[in-house]
Amino acid sequence: MNTEDILKGLNQEQREAVLHVDGPLLVIAGAGSGKTRVLTHRIAYLIAEKNVKPWNIIAITFTNKAAKEMKNRIENIVGTECANDIWIGTFHSMCVRILRREITKIGYGSDFVIFDTSDVRTVIKECIKELKLDDKVYSDRYLAYEFSKAKNEMITVDRFANMYASDTRMSTVARAYQLYQSKLIKNNALDFDDIIHCTIQIFEENPDVLEV
């Protein structure tokens, strides 16, 4: 497949986006305007004309449905074998794939499990009971919110404790956060927020992973 085949059927703006390979490119367009078409043809162009190896390309979407659609379209252009070597998926599926290979670097086993909401609530209730907390003040829902918020802001257990050392209520939350995390590690388990949190942690602590 040559450049003209790849660009066939694209308008001028789409062609420009597909051919731009020097530096980052931001494409802003409305629904149904051909964004996925641009991305798939851009990937085909990088492989066919710029000799980029498929396994060096990552295409991230927000939903599994969008990822499946993108992979199907790419397969139609570059073939199934080539498409299978491209990293195509959601943020979380990509992170899980990385974690399966690299999570041992931060103390987990590669056979980790991912706790769902029900599992998380069960563990938090165990923490509330063990710490003898008032579950009307420190409910499992409230603690789950605080833990999730901390992880999304990349706040570790130790940093969280230091941040709220002089705050009676939040220092109690910090104790619960620490116990909760220790239970996850003991069970070789991640919660949903850990998927991205732990991936970033690996990247920050092990820059060599980014070179792989």
C-alpha positions in Angstrom: 0.0 0.0 0.0 1.4 3.4 -1.0 0.7 6.9 0.1 -2.0 7.6 -2.5 -3.9 4.4 -1.5 -3.7 5.5 2.1 -4.9 9.1 1.4 -7.7 8.0 -1.0 -11.1 9.3 0.1 -9.7 11.8 2.6 -10.4 15.5 2.4 -7.6 18.1 2.5 -7.7 18.6 6.3 -7.7 14.9 6.9 -4.8 14.4 4.5 -2.7 17.0 6.4 -3.4 15.3 9.7 -2.4 11.9 8.3 0.8 13.2 6.7 2.0 15.2 9.8 4.7 13.1 11.5 7.1 15.8 12.8 6.1 16.5 16.4 2.7 16.2 18.2 -0.5 17.0 16.4 -3.9 18.0 18.0 -7.0 17.2 15.9 -10.2 18.8 17.1 -13.4 17.8 15.3 -17.0 17.1 16.0 -18.8 13.8 16.1 -19.0 11.9 12.8 -16.3 14.2 11.2 -13.8 11.4 10.5 -11.5 11.5 13.5 -11.2 7.7 13.7 -10.6 7.6 9.9 -7.8 10.0 10.3 -6.2 8.0 13.1 -6.4 4.7 11.3 -5.0 6.1 8.1 -2.3 7.9 10.0 -1.2 4.6 11.6 -1.2 2.9 8.1 0.9 5.8 6.8 3.4 5.5 9.6 3.8 1.8 9.0 3.8 1.7 5.2 5.7 4.9 4.4 7.7 5.8 7.5 8.8 2.3 8.4 7.5 2.5 12.0 7.2 -0.9 13.6 3.6 -1.8 14.5 4.6 -2.6 18.1 5.9 0.9 18.5 2.5 2.4 17.9 -0.1 2.9 20.7 -3.7 4.0 20.0 -5.7 4.8 23.1 -9.5 5.3 23.2 -12.0 5.9 26.0 -14.2 2.9 25.5 -13.8 -0.7 24.5 -16.3 -0.3 21.7 -14.2 2.5 20.2 -11.0 0.4 20.5 -12.7 -2.6 18.8 -13.9 -0.3 16.0 -10.5 1.2 15.5 -8.8 -2.2 15.4 -11.3 -3.5 12.8 -10.6 -0.5 10.6 -6.9 -0.8 11.0 -7.1 -4.5 10.1 -8.9 -3.6 6.9 -6.0 -1.4 5.9 -2.8 -3.1 7.1 -4.0 -6.7 7.7 -4.8 -8.7 10.8 -1.2 -9.8 11.6 0.1 -6.2 11.5 -2.9 -4.8 13.4 -2.4 -7.4 16.2 1.1 -6.0 16.9 -0.3 -2.5 17.5 -1.3 -1.5 21.0 -4.9 -0.6 20.7 -7.2 -0.2 23.6 -8.6 2.0 26.5 -6.4 3.7 29.0 -7.1 1.0 31.6 -6.6 -1.9 29.3 -3.2 -0.5 28.2 -2.2 0.0 31.8 -3.2 -3.5 32.8 -1.1 -4.8 29.9 1.9 -2.9 31.1 1.3 -3.9 34.7 1.3 -7.6 33.9 4.8 -7.2 32.6 6.2 -4.6 35.1 4.3 -4.6 38.3 6.8 -6.7 40.2 9.0 -3.6 40.2 6.7 -2.1 42.9 6.1 -5.1 45.0 3.1 -6.9 43.4 3.0 -10.2 41.7 2.3 -10.3 38.0 -0.8 -12.5 38.7 -2.5 -9.7 40.6 -6.3 -9.4 40.7 -8.4 -6.3 40.3 -11.0 -5.7 42.9 -14.4 -4.5 41.9 -16.5 -2.0 43.8 -18.0 -4.7 46.0 -14.6 -6.1 46.9 -13.3 -2.6 47.7 -16.2 -1.9 50.0 -15.7 -5.2 51.8 -12.0 -4.4 52.4 -12.8 -0.9 53.6 -15.4 -2.3 56.1 -12.8 -4.6 57.4 -10.5 -1.6 58.0 -13.3 0.3 59.7 -13.9 -2.6 62.1 -10.2 -3.2 62.8 -9.5 0.5 63.5 -12.7 0.7 65.6 -14.0 3.7 63.7 -17.5 5.1 63.9 -19.0 4.0 60.6 -21.4 6.9 60.7 -18.5 9.3 60.6 -16.2 7.2 58.5 -18.5 5.3 56.2 -17.2 2.9 53.6 -18.6 5.2 50.9 -16.8 8.2 52.3 -13.5 6.4 52.7 -13.7 4.9 49.2 -14.2 8.5 47.9 -11.1 9.8 49.8 -8.9 6.9 48.7 -10.0 7.2 45.1 -9.4 11.0 45.2 -5.9 10.5 46.6 -4.9 7.9 44.0 -6.2 10.0 41.2 -4.0 12.8 42.5 -1.0 10.4 42.8 -0.9 10.9 46.6 0.8 7.9 48.2 -0.1 6.6 51.7 2.9 8.2 53.3 2.4 11.6 51.6 -1.3 11.5 52.6 -0.4 10.9 56.2 2.1 13.8 56.1 -0.3 16.2 54.5 -2.9 15.7 57.2 -0.8 15.0 60.3 -2.3 17.9 62.1 -5.9 17.3 61.0 -7.7 14.9 63.4 -10.4 13.7 61.0 -8.1 13.3 57.9 -5.3 11.7 59.9 -7.8 9.0 60.8 -8.6 8.7 57.1 -4.8 8.4 56.5 -4.7 5.5 59.0 -7.5 3.8 57.2 -5.9 4.5 53.8 -2.6 2.9 55.0 -4.4 -0.2 56.3 -6.5 -0.5 53.1 -3.4 -0.4 50.9 -1.6 -3.0 53.1 -4.6 -5.3 52.7 -4.6 -4.9 48.9 -0.9 -5.7 48.7 -1.3 -8.7 51.0 -4.0 -10.0 48.6 -1.9 -9.0 45.6 -4.9 -6.9 44.5 -5.4 -3.6 42.8 -8.5 -1.4 42.9 -9.7 0.4 39.7 -7.8 3.6 40.6 -4.6 1.6 41.1 -4.6 0.6 37.4 -3.4 4.0 36.3 -1.9 5.1 39.6 0.5 2.1 39.7 1.4 2.4 36.0 2.5 6.0 36.5 4.4 5.0 39.7 6.3 2.4 37.7 7.1 5.0 35.0 8.3 7.5 37.5 10.4 5.1 39.6 11.7 3.0 36.6 12.4 5.3 33.6 14.1 2.4 31.9 10.6 0.8 31.4 9.7 3.6 29.1 12.6 2.7 26.9 11.3 -0.9 26.3 
